[in-house]
Amino acid sequence: MSDTAMSPLRLRAAINPKPLGIALLLIVLGAWYLALTVGATQSALYVVGALLGITLYHAAFGFTSAWRVFIADGRGDGLRAQMLMLAVGVALFFPALSAGTLFGTPVAGLVSPAGTSVIFGAFIFGIGMQLGGGCASGTLYTVGGGSTRMLITLAAFIVGSVIGTAHMPFWTALPQLKPISLVTTLGLVPALALNWIVFALIAGITVLVEKRRHGKLVATPLRPSQASPWLHGPWPLVAGAIALVVLNFITLALSGRPWGVTSAFALWGAKAASVVGIDTASWAYWSTKANAAALAAPLTQDKTSVMDIGIVLGAMLAAALAGRYAPVWRIPRRSIIAAVVGGLLLGYGARLAYGCNIGAYFSGIVSGSLHGWLWLVCAFLGNVIGTRLRPWFGLEVEKVKPTGC
């Protein structure tokens, strides 16, 4: 046997069988139940959510950590992977959105106003990313991976989202531009060219910063290999980026709109608040036709909720396959405080900014929405502040340690 091969006994030891079985069972039963009660499309979106969870976990595709290591240490491989993801994304999305249909299904992008609420909301979301320990997708996949601290972040995220819906009339009354689609405004080819140029410039800046800081591009440390890296991880960041684009595009084809995450958190919180006697249905945000219908309907009919639950279970499955599903229940007090504060900022900021790192940044930019670019700038500035605040709460800021080499 080669040194890199695994015996069946060692392979079984590298897998967490109970959480693996639970995750598989819930994914299969959930898909079957949704197919029977809601429809095949909803069932398929649930499975896509699970695949997103697997991808996010195995590729460790965290927007938060990628921005943090660039801010603190000048390492830009995570940011370059994001630029690749966006470059491939616009190549897929822009033609479909320009045509208005995809495989015979009407499609529309997530195009939202750009203004005061996005500036403030994205900025505090950026701070929350670093204090809470994750973005929207990062919170879900780390919860699925067994992080008990991120359960606290998620709970606070939901609370902050509900508070944000209560305050939305105030924020939407402040100065803002109408929704602007670069695809519609510039045309398909100019919009593609402009976006690709900006992605290349951002990637180029990360290369210059990294070489100036370290003298060369710093290779990401490799974790020990498993019998099958594709089943047990880790995946290369590039593979994760491509997989996320493809799965987002499948989401567009199935649901008629790109991938989103945080609207479900607001919905969960509003439903919970109504159970304890808070009349969220009377709030302006929940009085619109679409939001009122979502609030009145079962969660199984909400596409975003179904995908979010799929992400959690997919990440649980991936963590169990990798043998890393091991929740730790003792959490330092300062870390708990950071999780609560960060989660509240994440939830409130996401509502004000018309989305998170997925709905506003990833899906917003591949939708051609101007507000996606505004979100990126303001959220990055918030991440700078959040990274500086992390040591106050006893949270690590990763840096490459100097060696004698």
SVG drawing of the C-alpha trace seen along z (x, -y; Angstrom):
<svg xmlns="http://www.w3.org/2000/svg" viewBox="-51 -62 68 64">
<polyline fill="none" stroke="black" stroke-width="0.4" points="0.0,0.0 1.3,-3.5 1.9,-6.0 -1.0,-8.2 -3.6,-5.3 -6.0,-4.7 -6.9,-1.3 -10.7,-0.7 -10.2,-0.9 -8.5,-4.3 -11.1,-5.6 -13.9,-4.6 -12.0,-6.4 -11.8,-9.5 -15.6,-9.7 -18.2,-10.7 -20.8,-8.1 -23.7,-9.3 -23.9,-12.9 -23.2,-11.6 -26.2,-9.3 -28.4,-12.0 -27.4,-14.5 -28.0,-12.0 -31.3,-11.0 -32.6,-14.5 -31.5,-15.5 -33.2,-12.6 -36.4,-12.8 -36.5,-16.6 -36.2,-16.3 -38.9,-13.6 -41.3,-15.6 -40.8,-18.8 -41.4,-17.0 -44.7,-15.6 -46.0,-18.7 -44.6,-21.7 -43.2,-20.5 -40.2,-19.1 -38.6,-22.6 -38.6,-23.2 -37.1,-19.8 -34.4,-20.5 -33.6,-23.8 -33.2,-22.0 -30.7,-19.6 -28.9,-22.5 -28.7,-24.1 -27.1,-20.9 -24.6,-20.9 -23.8,-24.6 -23.2,-23.5 -20.8,-20.8 -18.9,-23.2 -18.6,-25.9 -17.3,-23.6 -14.9,-21.5 -13.5,-24.5 -13.5,-26.5 -14.9,-29.3 -15.3,-31.9 -15.7,-35.5 -14.9,-36.7 -11.5,-35.0 -10.4,-35.8 -10.9,-39.5 -9.4,-39.4 -6.1,-37.8 -5.8,-40.3 -6.4,-43.2 -4.2,-42.0 -1.5,-40.1 -1.7,-41.1 -2.5,-37.5 -4.9,-37.7 -5.6,-34.1 -9.1,-34.2 -9.9,-37.5 -8.5,-36.3 -10.8,-33.3 -13.7,-35.6 -12.8,-37.6 -12.6,-34.5 -16.0,-33.4 -17.5,-36.8 -15.8,-36.8 -17.2,-33.4 -20.5,-34.4 -21.1,-37.5 -20.2,-35.4 -23.0,-33.0 -25.6,-35.4 -25.4,-38.5 -26.5,-36.8 -29.4,-35.1 -30.5,-38.2 -30.2,-40.2 -32.4,-37.7 -34.9,-37.6 -35.2,-33.8 -33.1,-30.7 -34.2,-27.3 -37.6,-28.7 -38.0,-30.1 -38.3,-33.9 -35.4,-35.1 -34.5,-38.4 -31.5,-39.6 -31.3,-40.9 -31.2,-44.6 -31.7,-47.0 -31.4,-50.7 -28.0,-52.1 -27.9,-54.7 -27.7,-55.6 -29.1,-52.4 -26.7,-50.3 -23.7,-52.4 -24.5,-52.1 -25.9,-48.6 -23.0,-47.1 -20.5,-48.9 -21.9,-47.5 -22.4,-44.1 -18.6,-44.2 -17.9,-44.9 -20.3,-42.1 -18.5,-39.6 -15.3,-39.9 -16.9,-40.0 -19.6,-37.3 -17.0,-35.1 -18.7,-34.7 -20.8,-36.2 -24.3,-34.9 -23.2,-31.8 -20.3,-31.3 -22.6,-31.4 -24.8,-28.6 -22.0,-26.3 -20.1,-26.6 -23.2,-25.9 -23.7,-22.8 -20.1,-22.0 -20.6,-21.8 -19.6,-25.3 -21.5,-26.0 -20.3,-29.6 -21.8,-30.2 -25.2,-29.1 -25.1,-32.2 -24.1,-34.4 -27.0,-32.9 -29.5,-33.6 -28.4,-37.2 -28.3,-37.4 -32.0,-36.5 -32.9,-39.0 -31.0,-41.8 -32.8,-40.9 -36.2,-41.4 -35.2,-44.7 -34.0,-45.8 -37.4,-45.1 -39.0,-47.2 -36.8,-50.2 -36.8,-49.8 -39.3,-52.7 -36.9,-55.1 -33.9,-53.9 -35.7,-53.6 -36.9,-57.3 -33.2,-58.5 -31.5,-59.5 -30.8,-56.6 -30.6,-55.9 -33.3,-53.9 -32.3,-50.3 -29.7,-50.4 -28.8,-47.3 -25.5,-47.7 -26.6,-45.1 -29.7,-47.2 -27.9,-50.5 -24.7,-49.7 -25.7,-46.7 -24.4,-43.2 -20.9,-43.4 -19.9,-46.7 -21.2,-45.5 -19.2,-42.3 -16.1,-44.1 -16.3,-46.7 -16.8,-44.0 -14.0,-41.8 -11.6,-44.8 -12.5,-45.7 -12.2,-42.1 -8.7,-41.9 -7.7,-45.2 -8.8,-44.0 -6.9,-40.7 -3.9,-42.6 -3.9,-44.8 -3.9,-41.8 -0.9,-40.4 1.0,-43.7 0.1,-44.0 1.0,-40.4 4.4,-40.6 5.2,-43.8 4.4,-42.4 5.9,-38.9 8.2,-39.2 6.2,-36.5 2.7,-35.0 2.2,-33.0 1.0,-29.4 -2.0,-28.4 -0.9,-25.7 -2.2,-22.3 -4.1,-20.2 -3.4,-16.4 -4.9,-14.6 -7.6,-12.0 -8.4,-8.9 -10.5,-11.1 -10.0,-14.9 -13.3,-15.4 -15.3,-13.4 -13.3,-14.4 -11.8,-17.7 -10.0,-20.1 -10.9,-21.4 -8.8,-24.0 -10.3,-27.5 -10.6,-27.7 -12.7,-24.5 -14.9,-26.0 -15.3,-29.2 -16.4,-27.5 -18.8,-25.2 -20.5,-28.1 -21.0,-29.9 -22.5,-26.8 -24.8,-26.1 -25.9,-29.8 -26.6,-29.5 -28.7,-26.4 -30.6,-28.3 -31.4,-31.0 -32.6,-28.3 -34.8,-26.7 -36.2,-29.7 -36.0,-32.5 -33.7,-34.6 -30.1,-34.2 -29.1,-32.7 -30.0,-34.7 -29.6,-33.9 -30.7,-36.5 -34.3,-37.2 -35.0,-33.8 -33.5,-34.9 -35.8,-37.9 -38.8,-35.6 -37.8,-33.1 -37.5,-35.9 -40.8,-37.6 -42.7,-34.3 -41.1,-33.6 -42.0,-37.2 -45.6,-36.7 -45.8,-33.5 -44.9,-35.5 -47.4,-38.2 -45.5,-40.8 -47.7,-41.9 -45.0,-41.8 -47.7,-41.5 -48.7,-45.1 -45.2,-46.4 -44.7,-48.2 -42.0,-45.8 -44.3,-42.8 -47.3,-44.5 -46.1,-44.3 -47.7,-41.6 -44.7,-39.3 -43.6,-39.6 -47.1,-39.3 -47.6,-36.1 -44.3,-34.7 -45.2,-35.5 -48.5,-33.7 -47.2,-30.7 -45.4,-27.6 -41.6,-27.9 -41.5,-24.9 -42.8,-27.3 -40.1,-29.8 -37.3,-29.1 -34.6,-30.8 -35.5,-29.0 -35.4,-25.7 -32.0,-26.4 -30.6,-27.7 -31.6,-24.5 -30.1,-22.5 -26.8,-24.4 -26.7,-23.6 -27.3,-19.9 -24.9,-19.7 -22.1,-21.2 -23.0,-18.8 -22.6,-15.9 -19.2,-17.3 -17.9,-17.8 -18.9,-14.3 -17.2,-12.9 -14.0,-14.8 -14.2,-13.5 -14.3,-17.0 -17.8,-17.1 -17.1,-17.7 -19.1,-20.5 -17.3,-22.3 -19.7,-23.7 -17.3,-25.7 -17.0,-29.2 -15.0,-32.1 -17.2,-34.9 -15.6,-37.6 -16.1,-35.4 -19.8,-35.0 -20.2,-38.8 -18.5,-39.2 -20.9,-36.6 -23.9,-38.4 -22.8,-41.9 -21.5,-40.6 -24.7,-38.7 -26.9,-41.7 -24.8,-43.9 -25.0,-41.2 -28.7,-40.9 -29.5,-44.6 -26.9,-45.5 -28.2,-42.9 -31.7,-44.2 -30.6,-47.8 -28.2,-46.9 -30.8,-44.7 -28.7,-41.6 -25.5,-40.1 -22.3,-38.8 -24.4,-36.5 -27.6,-38.4 -25.9,-41.8 -22.3,-41.1 -22.1,-37.8 -25.6,-37.6 -25.9,-41.4 -22.8,-41.8 -23.6,-38.9 -27.0,-40.4 -25.4,-43.6 -26.7,-45.6 -24.8,-48.9 -25.7,-48.4 -23.6,-45.2 -20.5,-47.3 -21.4,-49.9 -22.0,-47.0 -18.5,-45.6 -16.7,-48.9 -18.6,-49.7 -18.5,-46.1 -14.7,-45.9 -14.2,-49.2 -16.3,-47.6 -14.1,-44.6 -11.1,-46.8 -12.7,-48.1 -13.9,-44.7 -10.5,-43.1 -8.9,-45.7 -11.6,-45.0 -11.1,-41.2 -8.3,-41.2 -10.4,-43.1 -12.7,-40.1 -9.9,-37.5 -10.4,-36.5 -7.5,-35.5 -6.2,-37.6 -4.3,-35.1 -0.8,-36.1 2.0,-34.1 4.6,-33.6 8.1,-34.5 10.5,-31.5 14.3,-31.1 14.1,-30.1"/>
</svg>
